[in-house]
């Protein structure tokens, strides 16, 4: 193809992607319909983002796919009386090629989405409060603001922090939300309302509440009722301490963004159905546990796991010292940005809280390394059934594209991928297929994970499940 034709083809695809943006936006704002391309959400995305999402399909599927294929599907979706759904237009487009059975595209899409056609859910939004505003808290705030709009059923109402020493405390909080050295600038506008002690982000008014203890807060005085409180401070780790949140007026449930004692530790996609309506104190486990458990479940389901070792190569965290100084933990007092630091991890033992069948079968250790974000888990496993490398990778590719673990497990086969390429990954973990080792009953898997953003996505998914706001995915069946 000549250079002129290549450019013309690109311009045509850009034009189609531009036409898709308003359709996607209206579906999201007015009908609570989320559009994706093989699990990659394209709501509030740029023209280039939409085209790149389609290129991902070429990387992991045998078939080529572009906006030329999905735009007609999107047009049909827009014409349906559809509400409260997550629609994967790429899966619909590919499924139409093989399963149309003589039906027109209009009839095929209508049949596939028939279960979602009907009136919009008019339930009142659930109030959400972020207790703490550190690394995870600010990413959660970004995600909650990004999801705000008509028809959405979770809304960020407040953040709770301790009063800082600076006079311009509120402006400093807003600035940390506005700019992030790892995840980039906030996509939108942020204003500070000093009079009402609020941060206004993309039209979402977030009350800033200063308090030293959970039980000191009265949320009802801010109009907040029956709220889900997401504790991201790391200060409280057991059910007794976490119950202090429930003493606050207006709080109904509390979710911990760390491993918890004497409470259910949930990994979305694996044991989230264990959550009962009466559970009001829950843990979202750790970032590492969320990264490895979905992959382990997939392997356990197909091959069975005899035993193994999990080695975590983890970016440094705020718990470590920037330069050598006293620290109560072993080795963590040494300069985080200058050293690899061997430390303990409870992730291997924590696996059994989500997958009881692996109780006592895994050991674990961790190495903190001089990178600010994105970590890796190396799973060295002995399987009950033999698996060859290509077969194992093909199975994990299927898990990432078509299974119930699609949101948790992603798949990469790029020969040039490095840690920074996974900043902003929404998956709990990404299998690096080219690094897979398999020999008989033994295998070694390398799983990347954004220990900040990817984990926060899992927390949001859990919050949606608790609040009963998860959108049902379509199409319902596989390709």
N, C-alpha and C positions, 0 to 999 in steps of 0.2 A: 504494500500500500504506500502511495506517495506521501510526502510530507504534508501536502495540501489536504489530502483526504484524511490523514490522521488528525490534523488540526480541526477539520470540519466535523469529524465524528466527535471529537472532544467538546467542541462548541455546542453540538446538538445535545449531548448528554448534560452539559451545564444548563442548557435552556430547560430541559425536562426536569432536572433537579430543582431549579428555581420555581417551576410550576407546582412542584410537589409541596414546597414549604408551606404555603397558605392552607392547603388542604389538610396537611398533618396538624398544623396549629389549630385550626377550627375543630377538628375531631377531638383534639386533646382538651381544649378549653371549654367547648360547649357540650361535649358528649361523654367526656371521661374515657376516651378511646386512645390507647397508646400504640403507636406504630413502631415496628422494629424490622430489622433485616437480620435474620438468623440470630435473634436474641439481642442484637445491638440496637438499642433504642435510638431513633432518629428524630425524636421530638426536640424542638429548639436547637437544631443542628444546622450548620452552614451547608452551602452547596457542595463544597469539597468534602465535608464530613459524610454527607449522604453518598457521594460517589465512592469514597473509600470504604464505606460499610459494604457496598456491593462488591468491591474488589476482594474483600475478605472471603466471600463465598467461593471465589475462584481458587483461593488458597487451600480450602479445606473440602471442597466438593469436586466432583468430577465434571460438573457442568458449569458453563459460563453463565453469568447473570449480570444484568445491568439495569439502569433505571428505565430503559426501553421496555423491559419485561415487566417491571413492577408498577410503573405508572398507570397502565390500564387497570391493574388490580386495585390500586389506591382509588382510582376514579369510581370503580364499582362500590367499594367500601363506603366512600363518601355518600353515595346515593342511597344507601340502606339506612333504615331507622335503627341504627346500632348504638348501644350505650354500654358503658362499664366493661370494657374488654381490652385485652392486649392482643393485637393482631400482627402476625408476622407475614408481611406481604411477600417476602422472598420465598418462604415455605409454600405459600399459596400459589405463587407463580410456577414454582418447580413441580408442585403436586398436580397442577393443571395440565402440565405436559404429559403426565403419565396416567392420570386417573380421571380425566374429564368424562370419558365414556360417552362421547357424542354431545355433551352439554355445552352450551355457550359459556363464555367466561362469566357473564352476568348470572346465569343460573347456577354455575358451579360455585362461585363465591357466596351466593345467597344460601345455597345448601350447606356449605361449610360453616357459615356464621349464623345459621338459623337460631341456634340456642341463645345468641346474644342480642337478637332483635327484640326490642321492647322498650318500655319507659325507663328513663334514667332513675337511678336510686336517689331519693331525696332525703336520705338520712342526714342529720346534722354532723358536721365535721367533728372529729375527736381532737381535743386540745392536747398538744404535746409541749412538754417543758424539758429543756436541757439543763441538768444540774451539773455545772462545770462547763468551761468554755476553752479547753485546751486543744490539742491537735485533733482528736476525734470529735470533740464537741463542735468545733468550727466546720469540719467537713460535713458532719450531720446537718448543721445549720444550712450550709450551701445546698445540700441535697433536698432538704425539706422546703426551702424557699423555691428551688427549681421545680418542685412538684406542686406548688401552690397554684390555685386557680379554681374556676367554676367547676363544681361537680366533684372536687377532690375531697377526700374524707379524713385527711390528717392535716392539721395546721399548726405551725410553730407559733406558740403564744408568748413564751418567755424563756430567758436564760437566767440561771441563778449563779452568782459568783460572790467571792469575798471582796469587800471594798479594798481597792488598791491604795497605795500611798500618794499617787499622782492626783493632782486636782482635776486633770482632764481624763479621768478614768474611762468615761463613756467613749470618748473619741479614740482612746487607745484600743478599746475592745473592738470598735468599728473598724479601725485601721488593720487590726490583725485578721478580721474577716475579709477585708477588702483586698489585702495583698498576702500572698503566700509564697515563700521561697521555693517550695517544692511543687505545689499544684497550680501556681500561676495566679493571675488576678481573678477576682470575682467577676463572673459574667453578668454584668448588670450595673445598677446604681445603688449606692448605699448612702443614706443620710442619717444624721444624728439629731434626734429631737430631745434636747436637753431639758426642756420644760416638763415633758412627760416621762423622761428617763427611758427613752425607746431608741432602738436602732431600726430604721426603715430600709429594708432590702427588697428591691423590686416590688414595691408596694405592700410588702408584708411588714406590719408593725410588730416588732419583737420587744416586749417589755424586759428591761434589765432590772433584776431584783438582787439587791445586796443582802446577803445573809451568811452567818457563820455556821449554822447548824440546820439540817433538813427540817426539823420540827418547828423552827422559828418562823417559817414562811406561811402566810395566809394567801393562797392563790385566789381565793374567792373575791378578795378585795380588788382584784384586777379583772374580774369577770371570767375567771378560769374555773371550770367545773369538770369533775371526773377525768382528770388529766392522766395521761401516761407520762411519767417522769423517767427520763433516760439519764441515769447517773454515769457520767463519763469521767469522774474525778479520780477513780482508783483508790479512794480513801476507805471505802466500805466494801468488805468482801464476803461477809456472811449474812445469813438471813436476819439475824437479830439486829445487826447494824443497819441493814437495808430497810427494815421495818420502820425505822425512824421517819423515813419519807412519808409513810402512810399516816403519820400523825399530823401532817400538814393538811390544813383545810383545802379541799379542792383536788387532792391527789387520790387517784383510784388504784393505779398499778405502777410498779417501778421495774425498770429494765436496767441491768448492770452490764456495762461494756467491758467486762473482765471475767475471768473464771470466778465462780461463786461457790461458797460452801453452804451446805444444808438447803440447797435450792436446785431446781432443774437447770442444767446447763444445756442450752439448745444450739444446735447447728442447723441452720435453715437448709431444707432440702433433704435432711437425714432424719432427724427425730422431732421436727416441729409439730407433728401430730400428737406428740405427748403433752402438749400444752392444753390444759383444761380451762374452762371458763372461770373457775374459781381460783386459778393461780394468779396471785397478784404480786409476787416477787420472783423474777426470772433473771437468768444470766445468759448473755450471748456468747459465752466462752471467750477464748482468746483468738487473736488473728491467726496464729499458727494452727490451732485446733480447727478453725474454720477452713483453712487452706488444705489440710491433709485429710480430714474425715470424709468429705465427699469422694475423693479419689480412692481412699481405703474402702469405702462402702462399695464403690463400683467394682473393685477388685475382689472383695469378699463375696459379692453376689455371684460373680462369674467363675472365679478360680479358687476361692477360699484362701485364707492366710494362716499359715502355721505360726510364724513369728517374724520379728524383724526389728530393725533399728531406724529411728528417725533422727537425722542430723539437721539442725536448723542453722542456716547461715543468715543472720538477722541484722538489719540495719541498726545503728545505735539509736537509743531512745533518750528522752529527757531525764530518765532515772540515772543515767551515767554522768560522769563528770566531764566537762569540756577539757580541762587540764587535770593533771595529777592532783588529787586531794583526798581527804578522808572520805570513806564510804563504808557503811555498815556491811555491805555485801562483799564477798570475796572477788577480787580482781576488778570490780566495777569502779573502783576509785581511780583507775588509770585512764589517761586521756582517750576519750572515745574516738576522736577524729584521727588519732595517730596509731591506734593499736587494733589488732584482732584480739578479742577477749573471750576466753572460754568461760561459759557460765551455765547455770542450770536452766532447765525448762520443764515445766509440768505438762507440756502438750501431749507427750506420748502416753502418760498415765491418764490424762483427761479424755483421751479418745474413747475409753470404755464408758464414759458417761453418756456418750451419744451412740456408741456401738458396743453394747455389753458383751457381745460374742468375742471381742478382742481383749477382754480383761486379762492382764498379766502377760500378753503376748508381745508387747512392744517396749523397747527401751528408747531413751532419748537424751540428747545433749544439744547445746547451742553454742554458736560462735557469733559474737557481736563483731561487726566489721565496719570500717570507716566509710559508710555511705548513709545518707540521710533518710532514705526510703527505698522500698522494695526489697523483699527478702526471698529466700529460697529454702524449700524443704527437700531433703534428699531421703527418699524412702528406699531402704535396702531390705527387701522382703524375701521370705521363703514361702512360696505358694503351695497349695495342696495339689493343684493341677498344673501341668507344664504349659508354658506359653512362649511362643516365639516372638521375636521383636516386632515384626510386621503385623502379626495378628493382634498383639497387645496394643500397638499404636492405633490400629484400625478400630478396635473396640473403644478405646478412649476418645477417638475422634467422633465416633457415634454418640458416646455419652455427652460430649460437648455440644453436639448439634441437635440431637433428637430426643434425648432422655429427659426424665423429670429433674435431672441434675444439671440441666443446661445453664441455668443462671449461676451455678456454683463452680462448674468445671469448664475451663476454656482450654484451647488447644493451639499450639504454635509449632509450625514446622519451618520456621525461618532459620537459615544457617548463620545469620548475622545478629540475631536477637541478643541483647544484653539487658541488664537490670533496668536501666533508665527507660527502656522501651515499654515497660509495663507500668509506669507511673500513670495513674488514672484508670487502670483496669478495674472493671466492675465485677469481675469474677472473684470468687473466694480464692481460687488457685488456677494457674495456667500450666498445663503439662507441656514441657519442652520435649517434643517427640524425637528430635534428632539426637537428644542425649540419652534416650531410653536404652537400657541394657537388659537383655533377657536371654537366659541360657537354661533351658529345662525348667526346673521349678524355682529358679532364682531370678529375681529381677531387681533392677535399680531404676527408680523414676525420679526425675528432677521437676519440681513444681515451683514455679515463680508465684509470688503474690505481693500485691501492694498492701503492705501491712497497715496502711492508714485508709486509703480510699476503698480498696476492695473489701476490707473488713467493715467499714462504715456502710457499704452497700448491703452487707449481710445484716447489720443492725437495723437498717431501714426496712428490709424485707421482713424481719422478725416483728418490728413495730407494726407493719401493715397487717401481718397475720394476727397479732394480738388485737388490733383495732378492727379486724374484719374488713379491711379495705383492699386486699390483694385482688388485682384484676385477673380474671380467668383468661388463660392463653388460648389463642386460636391460630392455626387449625388444631382440632382436638387430637387427631391421629397423626402418625408419622408419615414420612414421605414414601 
